[in-house]
Amino acid sequence: MTGAAARLVARRPGLVVPRPLPGGGTFPLTAVRTGPAGRVPVLVVPGGPGLASVLPFRGLRAAATRRGLDLIMVEHRGVGLSRRDGHGRDLPLEAVTVEAAADDLAAVLDATGTERAVVYGSSYGSYLAQVFAVRHPHRLAALVLDSPVLSVVDDLAVIRANRRRLFWDGAEPALAPMAAAVRDLADVVPPPELAHVVEVAYEFAGPEVLLRLLRARRAGRLRRTWRLLDRFDADSSSGVPYLVEPDLVAGIACGQLGFGLPPDGSPLDPQLRAPAPDRPAFRGEPYDLPAHLRALAVPLVVVSGERDLRTPRAVAERAAGLAPDAVLVPLRDTGHSALDGHQLAALDIAAAAVARATHRLPALAGRLSALPRRGHSRWLGTALRAVTAAGA
């Protein structure tokens, strides 16, 4: 446990809301709030499932406080400060469902005396935010979907086609040398490793850096950097306490959303790094979220990074096209999840939703893209640019 995590556990910050468990009893659900109260708060739902809310997003909440935004964040059940029951035992797997997690969000709004909130969900958090909107529609003032997930099963075909168009077929002339370099490595590098490194380097550092890295790998250089990228996120299968804890949420990730679907046998498949086969089998998604977006009665903002390979622009465009009152905010030079890597833009978008000014956001996309980068994922792109420039 890190020193920060130890201090966090010792003082257990924020609000603790008793939540019922199947078969009786309760567990302490933890939430934090920045204030100042009095305005419509922003309920922020990070990705995952398995990513904590309290410890990883301290910087986000500090920035929100400086600009007067009232943020509420709920530690996901089964994770971090919401992992155990009152006796210190891990929550039972049957208690960790996406429906129960959505109801947790409503319970925290009840406990804080909040009638309605702007709900900002990122990646998996966008899925959970939509489930919350289905189950508690009267609690929304607006909905922000950052790097949206509509249906893992349906989105997967779009994700695969986008990756192969960019990195295998070379359909975009500007990226054709990069696609040629990927194909040139296909017989040298194992397929899961190649698919993963291409995703990480492109999303975090961009096409020029990826091309330098691919050519260096072909020439036998930057092997240590390549290995580090191949391992990036690999430890998430075992988790890091109070930061990423995927084990108890496997029923959501694999059983309800389908993150463990098998690969299709073609190049650059993201499912080549899918969860281990002992994860729960996919039972089907609990809701038809696209159908519910069509009936959404509040403003919708869809945030999409230019280099997002995990939830590509086509998925974001579909989401924005479904809701009656929706805008798409395209962010240049940005990968997956502004909440993780471009937090100043994320906070400005949330502030516009609080101010009921969502229709202004598309015209501001350029300014938002140009804001300084903040967030716990931004360091990787900076490091990759430096290392590949030195090793070119």
Secondary structure in CASP SS format (residue, H / E / C, confidence):
PFRMAT SS
TARGET T0000
AUTHOR 0000-0000-0000
METHOD secondary structure of the structure
MODEL  1
M C 1.00
T C 1.00
G H 1.00
A H 1.00
A H 1.00
A H 1.00
R H 1.00
L H 1.00
V H 1.00
A H 1.00
R H 1.00
R C 1.00
P C 1.00
G C 1.00
L E 1.00
V E 1.00
V E 1.00
P E 1.00
R E 1.00
P E 1.00
L C 1.00
P C 1.00
G C 1.00
G C 1.00
G C 1.00
T E 1.00
F E 1.00
P E 1.00
L E 1.00
T E 1.00
A E 1.00
V E 1.00
R E 1.00
T C 1.00
G C 1.00
P C 1.00
A C 1.00
G C 1.00
R C 1.00
V C 1.00
P C 1.00
V E 1.00
L E 1.00
V E 1.00
V E 1.00
P C 1.00
G C 1.00
G C 1.00
P C 1.00
G C 1.00
L E 1.00
A C 1.00
S C 1.00
V C 1.00
L C 1.00
P C 1.00
F C 1.00
R H 1.00
G H 1.00
L H 1.00
R H 1.00
A H 1.00
A H 1.00
A H 1.00
T H 1.00
R H 1.00
R C 1.00
G C 1.00
L C 1.00
D C 1.00
L E 1.00
I E 1.00
M E 1.00
V E 1.00
E C 1.00
H C 1.00
R C 1.00
G C 1.00
V C 1.00
G H 1.00
L H 1.00
S H 1.00
R C 1.00
R E 1.00
D C 1.00
G C 1.00
H C 1.00
G C 1.00
R C 1.00
D E 1.00
L C 1.00
P C 1.00
L H 1.00
E H 1.00
A H 1.00
V C 1.00
T C 1.00
V H 1.00
E H 1.00
A H 1.00
A H 1.00
A H 1.00
D H 1.00
D H 1.00
L H 1.00
A H 1.00
A H 1.00
V H 1.00
L H 1.00
D H 1.00
A H 1.00
T C 1.00
G C 1.00
T C 1.00
E C 1.00
R C 1.00
A E 1.00
V E 1.00
V E 1.00
Y E 1.00
G E 1.00
S E 1.00
S C 1.00
Y H 1.00
G H 1.00
S H 1.00
Y H 1.00
L H 1.00
A H 1.00
Q H 1.00
V H 1.00
F H 1.00
A H 1.00
V H 1.00
R H 1.00
H C 1.00
P H 1.00
H H 1.00
R H 1.00
L E 1.00
A E 1.00
A E 1.00
L E 1.00
V E 1.00
L E 1.00
D E 1.00
S C 1.00
P C 1.00
V C 1.00
L C 1.00
S C 1.00
V H 1.00
V H 1.00
D H 1.00
D H 1.00
L H 1.00
A H 1.00
V H 1.00
I H 1.00
R H 1.00
A H 1.00
N H 1.00
R H 1.00
R H 1.00
R H 1.00
L H 1.00
F H 1.00
W C 1.00
D C 1.00
G C 1.00
A C 1.00
E C 1.00
P H 1.00
A H 1.00
L H 1.00
A H 1.00
P H 1.00
M H 1.00
A H 1.00
A H 1.00
A H 1.00
V H 1.00
R H 1.00
D H 1.00
L H 1.00
A C 1.00
D C 1.00
V C 1.00
V C 1.00
P C 1.00
P H 1.00
P H 1.00
E H 1.00
L H 1.00
A H 1.00
H H 1.00
V H 1.00
V H 1.00
E H 1.00
V H 1.00
A H 1.00
Y H 1.00
E H 1.00
F H 1.00
A H 1.00
G C 1.00
P H 1.00
E H 1.00
V H 1.00
L H 1.00
L H 1.00
R H 1.00
L H 1.00
L H 1.00
R H 1.00
A H 1.00
R H 1.00
R H 1.00
A C 1.00
G C 1.00
R C 1.00
L C 1.00
R H 1.00
R H 1.00
T H 1.00
W H 1.00
R H 1.00
L H 1.00
L H 1.00
D H 1.00
R H 1.00
F C 1.00
D C 1.00
A H 1.00
D H 1.00
S H 1.00
S H 1.00
S C 1.00
G C 1.00
V E 1.00
P C 1.00
Y C 1.00
L C 1.00
V E 1.00
E C 1.00
P C 1.00
D C 1.00
L C 1.00
V C 1.00
A H 1.00
G H 1.00
I H 1.00
A H 1.00
C H 1.00
G H 1.00
Q H 1.00
L C 1.00
G C 1.00
F C 1.00
G C 1.00
L C 1.00
P C 1.00
P C 1.00
D C 1.00
G C 1.00
S C 1.00
P C 1.00
L C 1.00
D C 1.00
P H 1.00
Q H 1.00
L H 1.00
R H 1.00
A C 1.00
P C 1.00
A C 1.00
P C 1.00
D C 1.00
R C 1.00
P C 1.00
A C 1.00
F C 1.00
R C 1.00
G C 1.00
E C 1.00
P C 1.00
Y C 1.00
D C 1.00
L H 1.00
P H 1.00
A H 1.00
H H 1.00
L H 1.00
R H 1.00
A C 1.00
L C 1.00
A C 1.00
V C 1.00
P C 1.00
L E 1.00
V E 1.00
V E 1.00
V E 1.00
S E 1.00
G E 1.00
E C 1.00
R C 1.00
D C 1.00
L C 1.00
R C 1.00
T C 1.00
P C 1.00
R H 1.00
A H 1.00
V H 1.00
A H 1.00
E H 1.00
R H 1.00
A H 1.00
A H 1.00
G H 1.00
L H 1.00
A C 1.00
P C 1.00
D C 1.00
A E 1.00
V E 1.00
L E 1.00
V E 1.00
P E 1.00
L E 1.00
R C 1.00
D C 1.00
T C 1.00
G C 1.00
H C 1.00
S C 1.00
A H 1.00
L H 1.00
D H 1.00
G H 1.00
H C 1.00
Q H 1.00
L H 1.00
A H 1.00
A H 1.00
L H 1.00
D H 1.00
I H 1.00
A H 1.00
A H 1.00
A H 1.00
A H 1.00
V H 1.00
A C 1.00
R C 1.00
A C 1.00
T H 1.00
H H 1.00
R H 1.00
L C 1.00
P H 1.00
A H 1.00
L H 1.00
A H 1.00
G H 1.00
R H 1.00
L H 1.00
S H 1.00
A C 1.00
L C 1.00
P C 1.00
R C 1.00
R C 1.00
G C 1.00
H C 1.00
S C 1.00
R H 1.00
W H 1.00
L H 1.00
G H 1.00
T H 1.00
A H 1.00
L H 1.00
R H 1.00
A H 1.00
V H 1.00
T H 1.00
A H 1.00
A H 1.00
G H 1.00
A C 1.00
END
